[in-house]
Amino acid sequence: MKLNIAIDGPSGAGKSTFAKYMAKELGILYLDTGAMYRGVAWYVINKGIDPENEKDVISILNDIDIKIKYHNGAQRVIICKKDVTDYLREHNISMGASTISKIREVRLKLVELQQKIASENDCVLDGRDIGSFVLPNATVKIFLTAQPEERARRRYLELVEKGSLISYEQVLADTIARDKQDSTRAFAPLVAAADALVIDTTHLSIEQTKREFDKIICKLK
């Protein structure tokens, strides 16, 4: 049986950072499932389709060929033979990913690929519904969270560092909107699995959070 670790939580909680850390410490694969949804959102938006238009999004799903590749240990998202990884953290792509992730057909398309990768590899997956839906039998389940104001602050500083002119107020509003959208969608919503270890990082530094993960890692080695 493969070692599968599920890390779920809302946007900006630090899932990717600590999923990568766990994967590196354990010497296993890291799969950023959120990047897969961002890849689909990139395709939808670049086709001139409104992510809110469910019918139009579903109509082009079969046209989207998505592959996950690794280069120097880093995950790359390939959409229709184009590496779109460097575009996936743009603000409009983030919101688009949250919007299209409400669509059942989109989730089923990507969940099938995620489950296939997990069945073939020891890996860490992070997302919104990994422990509750994608991998309900994962070896370890973690729900990483923080208050929306703190998550927005982290995201705002990250965007400013990249040269974005967006305001903190806008980032906070979008964070709250994404939380609501992700947690209230009808199909596979954002939720902590009943058997998940919940880690709230609101008042934790990166080093303090890392120590919480080190406790888990030690038990798996």
Phi and psi restraints in degrees (value plus and minus 20) as a CYANA .aco file:
   2 LYS   PHI     -94.2   -54.2
   2 LYS   PSI     129.6   169.6
   3 LEU   PHI    -103.0   -63.0
   3 LEU   PSI      88.4   128.4
   4 ASN   PHI    -137.6   -97.6
   4 ASN   PSI     105.8   145.8
   5 ILE   PHI    -135.8   -95.8
   5 ILE   PSI     105.1   145.1
   6 ALA   PHI    -125.3   -85.3
   6 ALA   PSI     104.4   144.4
   7 ILE   PHI    -140.7  -100.7
   7 ILE   PSI      93.9   133.9
   8 ASP   PHI    -134.2   -94.2
   8 ASP   PSI     147.0   187.0
   9 GLY   PHI     134.2   174.2
   9 GLY   PSI     148.3   188.3
  10 PRO   PHI     -93.4   -53.4
  10 PRO   PSI     150.5   190.5
  11 SER   PHI     -79.2   -39.2
  11 SER   PSI     114.7   154.7
  12 GLY   PHI      62.7   102.7
  12 GLY   PSI     -10.1    29.9
  13 ALA   PHI    -102.2   -62.2
  13 ALA   PSI     -33.1     6.9
  14 GLY   PHI      81.7   121.7
  14 GLY   PSI      -3.3    36.7
  15 LYS   PHI     -77.4   -37.4
  15 LYS   PSI     -70.7   -30.7
  16 SER   PHI     -82.0   -42.0
  16 SER   PSI     -63.5   -23.5
  17 THR   PHI     -77.1   -37.1
  17 THR   PSI     -67.6   -27.6
  18 PHE   PHI    -105.7   -65.7
  18 PHE   PSI     -42.4    -2.4
  19 ALA   PHI     -87.1   -47.1
  19 ALA   PSI     -62.6   -22.6
  20 LYS   PHI     -83.5   -43.5
  20 LYS   PSI     -60.1   -20.1
  21 TYR   PHI     -82.6   -42.6
  21 TYR   PSI     -66.2   -26.2
  22 MET   PHI     -82.3   -42.3
  22 MET   PSI     -64.8   -24.8
  23 ALA   PHI     -80.9   -40.9
  23 ALA   PSI     -62.6   -22.6
  24 LYS   PHI     -85.5   -45.5
  24 LYS   PSI     -65.2   -25.2
  25 GLU   PHI     -85.2   -45.2
  25 GLU   PSI     -52.9   -12.9
  26 LEU   PHI    -113.8   -73.8
  26 LEU   PSI     -28.7    11.3
  27 GLY   PHI      48.5    88.5
  27 GLY   PSI      17.7    57.7
  28 ILE   PHI    -145.2  -105.2
  28 ILE   PSI     156.6   196.6
  29 LEU   PHI     -95.5   -55.5
  29 LEU   PSI     126.5   166.5
  30 TYR   PHI    -133.6   -93.6
  30 TYR   PSI     107.9   147.9
  31 LEU   PHI    -139.3   -99.3
  31 LEU   PSI      93.3   133.3
  32 ASP   PHI    -107.3   -67.3
  32 ASP   PSI      75.2   115.2
  33 THR   PHI     -89.9   -49.9
  33 THR   PSI     -49.1    -9.1
  34 GLY   PHI     -81.2   -41.2
  34 GLY   PSI     -54.9   -14.9
  35 ALA   PHI     -85.0   -45.0
  35 ALA   PSI     -48.7    -8.7
  36 MET   PHI     -87.3   -47.3
  36 MET   PSI     -62.9   -22.9
  37 TYR   PHI     -87.3   -47.3
  37 TYR   PSI     -56.5   -16.5
  38 ARG   PHI     -84.3   -44.3
  38 ARG   PSI     -56.0   -16.0
  39 GLY   PHI     -82.9   -42.9
  39 GLY   PSI     -63.4   -23.4
  40 VAL   PHI     -85.1   -45.1
  40 VAL   PSI     -61.5   -21.5
  41 ALA   PHI     -81.8   -41.8
  41 ALA   PSI     -59.9   -19.9
  42 TRP   PHI     -78.4   -38.4
  42 TRP   PSI     -65.8   -25.8
  43 TYR   PHI     -83.5   -43.5
  43 TYR   PSI     -66.2   -26.2
  44 VAL   PHI     -79.7   -39.7
  44 VAL   PSI     -69.9   -29.9
  45 ILE   PHI     -84.6   -44.6
  45 ILE   PSI     -60.0   -20.0
  46 ASN   PHI     -93.9   -53.9
  46 ASN   PSI     -32.2     7.8
  47 LYS   PHI    -110.0   -70.0
  47 LYS   PSI     -19.3    20.7
  48 GLY   PHI      58.6    98.6
  48 GLY   PSI      -0.4    39.6
  49 ILE   PHI    -119.3   -79.3
  49 ILE   PSI     117.1   157.1
  50 ASP   PHI     -95.1   -55.1
  50 ASP   PSI     102.1   142.1
  51 PRO   PHI     -77.0   -37.0
  51 PRO   PSI     -41.5    -1.5
  52 GLU   PHI     -96.2   -56.2
  52 GLU   PSI     -37.0     3.0
  53 ASN   PHI    -106.4   -66.4
  53 ASN   PSI      68.1   108.1
  54 GLU   PHI     -76.6   -36.6
  54 GLU   PSI     -62.9   -22.9
  55 LYS   PHI     -81.2   -41.2
  55 LYS   PSI     -65.0   -25.0
  56 ASP   PHI     -88.9   -48.9
  56 ASP   PSI     -57.0   -17.0
  57 VAL   PHI     -83.1   -43.1
  57 VAL   PSI     -67.7   -27.7
  58 ILE   PHI     -80.8   -40.8
  58 ILE   PSI     -55.3   -15.3
  59 SER   PHI     -84.0   -44.0
  59 SER   PSI     -43.5    -3.5
  60 ILE   PHI    -128.6   -88.6
  60 ILE   PSI     -16.4    23.6
  61 LEU   PHI     -77.0   -37.0
  61 LEU   PSI     -62.0   -22.0
  62 ASN   PHI     -88.6   -48.6
  62 ASN   PSI     -33.8     6.2
  63 ASP   PHI    -103.1   -63.1
  63 ASP   PSI     -33.8     6.2
  64 ILE   PHI    -110.7   -70.7
  64 ILE   PSI      91.5   131.5
  65 ASP   PHI    -118.6   -78.6
  65 ASP   PSI      92.6   132.6
  66 ILE   PHI    -135.5   -95.5
  66 ILE   PSI     111.6   151.6
  67 LYS   PHI    -153.0  -113.0
  67 LYS   PSI     127.9   167.9
  68 ILE   PHI    -130.2   -90.2
  68 ILE   PSI     103.7   143.7
  69 LYS   PHI    -145.7  -105.7
  69 LYS   PSI     143.7   183.7
  70 TYR   PHI    -145.2  -105.2
  70 TYR   PSI     110.3   150.3
  71 HIS   PHI    -147.1  -107.1
  71 HIS   PSI      98.1   138.1
  72 ASN   PHI      33.2    73.2
  72 ASN   PSI      17.8    57.8
  73 GLY   PHI      63.1   103.1
  73 GLY   PSI     -24.9    15.1
  74 ALA   PHI    -120.8   -80.8
  74 ALA   PSI     119.1   159.1
  75 GLN   PHI     -93.9   -53.9
  75 GLN   PSI     115.2   155.2
  76 ARG   PHI    -143.4  -103.4
  76 ARG   PSI     118.9   158.9
  77 VAL   PHI    -124.3   -84.3
  77 VAL   PSI     102.1   142.1
  78 ILE   PHI    -130.9   -90.9
  78 ILE   PSI      98.3   138.3
  79 ILE   PHI    -133.0   -93.0
  79 ILE   PSI      96.3   136.3
  80 CYS   PHI      30.6    70.6
  80 CYS   PSI      26.9    66.9
  81 LYS   PHI      54.0    94.0
  81 LYS   PSI     -16.0    24.0
  82 LYS   PHI    -127.2   -87.2
  82 LYS   PSI     109.5   149.5
  83 ASP   PHI     -97.3   -57.3
  83 ASP   PSI      89.7   129.7
  84 VAL   PHI    -126.2   -86.2
  84 VAL   PSI     -10.5    29.5
  85 THR   PHI     -72.1   -32.1
  85 THR   PSI     -62.8   -22.8
  86 ASP   PHI     -90.6   -50.6
  86 ASP   PSI     -30.4     9.6
  87 TYR   PHI    -119.4   -79.4
  87 TYR   PSI     -27.6    12.4
  88 LEU   PHI     -96.0   -56.0
  88 LEU   PSI     -34.3     5.7
  89 ARG   PHI    -118.5   -78.5
  89 ARG   PSI     -13.3    26.7
  90 GLU   PHI     -86.4   -46.4
  90 GLU   PSI     125.2   165.2
  91 HIS   PHI     -78.8   -38.8
  91 HIS   PSI     -63.9   -23.9
  92 ASN   PHI     -87.4   -47.4
  92 ASN   PSI     -48.9    -8.9
  93 ILE   PHI     -90.2   -50.2
  93 ILE   PSI     -58.9   -18.9
  94 SER   PHI     -80.0   -40.0
  94 SER   PSI     -68.3   -28.3
  95 MET   PHI     -87.3   -47.3
  95 MET   PSI     -58.1   -18.1
  96 GLY   PHI     -83.4   -43.4
  96 GLY   PSI     -57.9   -17.9
  97 ALA   PHI     -84.1   -44.1
  97 ALA   PSI     -62.0   -22.0
  98 SER   PHI     -82.9   -42.9
  98 SER   PSI     -57.9   -17.9
  99 THR   PHI     -89.6   -49.6
  99 THR   PSI     -68.1   -28.1
 100 ILE   PHI     -92.3   -52.3
 100 ILE   PSI     -40.9    -0.9
 101 SER   PHI     -89.4   -49.4
 101 SER   PSI     -32.1     7.9
 102 LYS   PHI     -93.9   -53.9
 102 LYS   PSI     -39.4     0.6
 103 ILE   PHI    -102.4   -62.4
 103 ILE   PSI     100.7   140.7
 104 ARG   PHI     -73.7   -33.7
 104 ARG   PSI     -64.9   -24.9
 105 GLU   PHI     -84.0   -44.0
 105 GLU   PSI     -55.8   -15.8
 106 VAL   PHI     -85.3   -45.3
 106 VAL   PSI     -67.1   -27.1
 107 ARG   PHI     -82.5   -42.5
 107 ARG   PSI     -63.4   -23.4
 108 LEU   PHI     -83.7   -43.7
 108 LEU   PSI     -57.9   -17.9
 109 LYS   PHI     -82.4   -42.4
 109 LYS   PSI     -63.6   -23.6
 110 LEU   PHI    -101.7   -61.7
 110 LEU   PSI     -54.2   -14.2
 111 VAL   PHI     -81.6   -41.6
 111 VAL   PSI     -58.9   -18.9
 112 GLU   PHI     -78.5   -38.5
 112 GLU   PSI     -63.4   -23.4
 113 LEU   PHI     -88.6   -48.6
 113 LEU   PSI     -61.2   -21.2
 114 GLN   PHI     -82.0   -42.0
 114 GLN   PSI     -64.3   -24.3
 115 GLN   PHI     -85.6   -45.6
 115 GLN   PSI     -56.2   -16.2
 116 LYS   PHI     -84.5   -44.5
 116 LYS   PSI     -65.9   -25.9
 117 ILE   PHI     -82.0   -42.0
 117 ILE   PSI     -63.3   -23.3
 118 ALA   PHI     -87.6   -47.6
 118 ALA   PSI     -51.2   -11.2
 119 SER   PHI     -93.8   -53.8
 119 SER   PSI     -39.3     0.7
 120 GLU   PHI    -124.7   -84.7
 120 GLU   PSI     -30.5     9.5
 121 ASN   PHI    -160.6  -120.6
 121 ASN   PSI     127.4   167.4
 122 ASP   PHI     -91.2   -51.2
 122 ASP   PSI     106.0   146.0
 123 CYS   PHI    -179.0  -139.0
 123 CYS   PSI     141.8   181.8
 124 VAL   PHI    -129.3   -89.3
 124 VAL   PSI     106.9   146.9
 125 LEU   PHI    -137.7   -97.7
 125 LEU   PSI     116.8   156.8
 126 ASP   PHI    -143.5  -103.5
 126 ASP   PSI     127.1   167.1
 127 GLY   PHI     159.4   199.4
 127 GLY   PSI    -165.2  -125.2
 128 ARG   PHI    -131.5   -91.5
 128 ARG   PSI     -49.3    -9.3
 129 ASP   PHI    -155.5  -115.5
 129 ASP   PSI       9.6    49.6
 130 ILE   PHI     -85.9   -45.9
 130 ILE   PSI     -74.1   -34.1
 131 GLY   PHI     -91.4   -51.4
 131 GLY   PSI     -48.9    -8.9
 132 SER   PHI    -109.6   -69.6
 132 SER   PSI     -44.5    -4.5
 133 PHE   PHI    -154.9  -114.9
 133 PHE   PSI     -71.9   -31.9
 134 VAL   PHI     -87.4   -47.4
 134 VAL   PSI     -71.1   -31.1
 135 LEU   PHI    -148.6  -108.6
 135 LEU   PSI      52.5    92.5
 136 PRO   PHI     -83.1   -43.1
 136 PRO   PSI     -38.4     1.6
 137 ASN   PHI    -126.4   -86.4
 137 ASN   PSI       4.0    44.0
 138 ALA   PHI     -76.8   -36.8
 138 ALA   PSI     127.5   167.5
 139 THR   PHI     -80.4   -40.4
 139 THR   PSI     -63.9   -23.9
 140 VAL   PHI    -154.7  -114.7
 140 VAL   PSI     117.8   157.8
 141 LYS   PHI    -144.2  -104.2
 141 LYS   PSI     110.3   150.3
 142 ILE   PHI    -148.4  -108.4
 142 ILE   PSI     116.8   156.8
 143 PHE   PHI    -136.0   -96.0
 143 PHE   PSI      90.8   130.8
 144 LEU   PHI    -121.5   -81.5
 144 LEU   PSI     106.4   146.4
 145 THR   PHI    -163.3  -123.3
 145 THR   PSI     154.3   194.3
 146 ALA   PHI    -188.5  -148.5
 146 ALA   PSI     140.2   180.2
 147 GLN   PHI     -82.1   -42.1
 147 GLN   PSI     125.7   165.7
 148 PRO   PHI     -77.4   -37.4
 148 PRO   PSI     -55.8   -15.8
 149 GLU   PHI     -82.8   -42.8
 149 GLU   PSI     -58.9   -18.9
 150 GLU   PHI     -93.0   -53.0
 150 GLU   PSI     -60.0   -20.0
 151 ARG   PHI     -85.6   -45.6
 151 ARG   PSI     -58.5   -18.5
 152 ALA   PHI     -86.2   -46.2
 152 ALA   PSI     -59.0   -19.0
 153 ARG   PHI     -81.7   -41.7
 153 ARG   PSI     -64.9   -24.9
 154 ARG   PHI     -82.2   -42.2
 154 ARG   PSI     -65.7   -25.7
 155 ARG   PHI     -85.4   -45.4
 155 ARG   PSI     -60.1   -20.1
 156 TYR   PHI     -80.4   -40.4
 156 TYR   PSI     -66.7   -26.7
 157 LEU   PHI     -83.1   -43.1
 157 LEU   PSI     -57.1   -17.1
 158 GLU   PHI     -84.9   -44.9
 158 GLU   PSI     -63.4   -23.4
 159 LEU   PHI     -88.4   -48.4
 159 LEU   PSI     -60.7   -20.7
 160 VAL   PHI     -81.5   -41.5
 160 VAL   PSI     -60.6   -20.6
 161 GLU   PHI     -81.9   -41.9
 161 GLU   PSI     -48.5    -8.5
 162 LYS   PHI    -108.2   -68.2
 162 LYS   PSI     -19.1    20.9
 163 GLY   PHI      77.1   117.1
 163 GLY   PSI     -14.1    25.9
 164 SER   PHI     -91.2   -51.2
 164 SER   PSI     126.6   166.6
 165 LEU   PHI    -120.9   -80.9
 165 LEU   PSI      -9.1    30.9
 166 ILE   PHI     -85.6   -45.6
 166 ILE   PSI     128.5   168.5
 167 SER   PHI    -109.1   -69.1
 167 SER   PSI     138.4   178.4
 168 TYR   PHI     -81.5   -41.5
 168 TYR   PSI     -59.5   -19.5
 169 GLU   PHI     -80.3   -40.3
 169 GLU   PSI     -58.7   -18.7
 170 GLN   PHI     -88.9   -48.9
 170 GLN   PSI     -61.6   -21.6
 171 VAL   PHI     -82.9   -42.9
 171 VAL   PSI     -62.2   -22.2
 172 LEU   PHI     -83.6   -43.6
 172 LEU   PSI     -64.5   -24.5
 173 ALA   PHI     -80.4   -40.4
 173 ALA   PSI     -62.2   -22.2
 174 ASP   PHI     -88.1   -48.1
 174 ASP   PSI     -56.4   -16.4
 175 THR   PHI     -82.7   -42.7
 175 THR   PSI     -65.8   -25.8
 176 ILE   PHI     -85.1   -45.1
 176 ILE   PSI     -59.3   -19.3
 177 ALA   PHI     -85.1   -45.1
 177 ALA   PSI     -61.8   -21.8
 178 ARG   PHI     -85.6   -45.6
 178 ARG   PSI     -61.3   -21.3
 179 ASP   PHI     -77.0   -37.0
 179 ASP   PSI     -67.1   -27.1
 180 LYS   PHI     -84.8   -44.8
 180 LYS   PSI     -63.9   -23.9
 181 GLN   PHI     -84.3   -44.3
 181 GLN   PSI     -63.7   -23.7
 182 ASP   PHI     -90.8   -50.8
 182 ASP   PSI     -56.7   -16.7
 183 SER   PHI    -106.7   -66.7
 183 SER   PSI     -35.4     4.6
 184 THR   PHI    -131.0   -91.0
 184 THR   PSI     -20.1    19.9
 185 ARG   PHI     -82.7   -42.7
 185 ARG   PSI     129.0   169.0
 186 ALA   PHI     -88.8   -48.8
 186 ALA   PSI     -54.3   -14.3
 187 PHE   PHI    -130.6   -90.6
 187 PHE   PSI     103.5   143.5
 188 ALA   PHI      28.1    68.1
 188 ALA   PSI      42.7    82.7
 189 PRO   PHI     -93.4   -53.4
 189 PRO   PSI     146.6   186.6
 190 LEU   PHI     -85.7   -45.7
 190 LEU   PSI     100.2   140.2
 191 VAL   PHI    -180.2  -140.2
 191 VAL   PSI     127.1   167.1
 192 ALA   PHI     -98.6   -58.6
 192 ALA   PSI     106.1   146.1
 193 ALA   PHI     -80.0   -40.0
 193 ALA   PSI     129.1   169.1
 194 ALA   PHI     -77.6   -37.6
 194 ALA   PSI     -50.6   -10.6
 195 ASP   PHI    -124.4   -84.4
 195 ASP   PSI      -0.2    39.8
 196 ALA   PHI    -106.1   -66.1
 196 ALA   PSI     126.4   166.4
 197 LEU   PHI    -103.5   -63.5
 197 LEU   PSI     100.3   140.3
 198 VAL   PHI    -112.8   -72.8
 198 VAL   PSI     106.4   146.4
 199 ILE   PHI    -142.1  -102.1
 199 ILE   PSI      95.1   135.1
 200 ASP   PHI    -117.1   -77.1
 200 ASP   PSI      96.8   136.8
 201 THR   PHI    -119.3   -79.3
 201 THR   PSI      -9.8    30.2
 202 THR   PHI     -70.6   -30.6
 202 THR   PSI     -65.1   -25.1
 203 HIS   PHI    -131.4   -91.4
 203 HIS   PSI      -0.4    39.6
 204 LEU   PHI    -127.7   -87.7
 204 LEU   PSI     120.2   160.2
 205 SER   PHI     -98.6   -58.6
 205 SER   PSI     151.7   191.7
 206 ILE   PHI     -80.3   -40.3
 206 ILE   PSI     -61.9   -21.9
 207 GLU   PHI     -85.3   -45.3
 207 GLU   PSI     -59.7   -19.7
 208 GLN   PHI     -86.1   -46.1
 208 GLN   PSI     -60.7   -20.7
 209 THR   PHI     -86.0   -46.0
 209 THR   PSI     -59.6   -19.6
 210 LYS   PHI     -79.9   -39.9
 210 LYS   PSI     -58.3   -18.3
 211 ARG   PHI     -84.6   -44.6
 211 ARG   PSI     -54.1   -14.1
 212 GLU   PHI     -85.1   -45.1
 212 GLU   PSI     -59.2   -19.2
 213 PHE   PHI     -92.0   -52.0
 213 PHE   PSI     -53.3   -13.3
 214 ASP   PHI     -80.7   -40.7
 214 ASP   PSI     -54.4   -14.4
 215 LYS   PHI     -82.0   -42.0
 215 LYS   PSI     -60.0   -20.0
 216 ILE   PHI     -90.8   -50.8
 216 ILE   PSI     -63.0   -23.0
 217 ILE   PHI     -79.9   -39.9
 217 ILE   PSI     -63.2   -23.2
 218 CYS   PHI     -78.9   -38.9
 218 CYS   PSI     -56.1   -16.1
 219 LYS   PHI     -92.4   -52.4
 219 LYS   PSI     -41.6    -1.6
 220 LEU   PHI    -113.7   -73.7
 220 LEU   PSI     -36.0     4.0
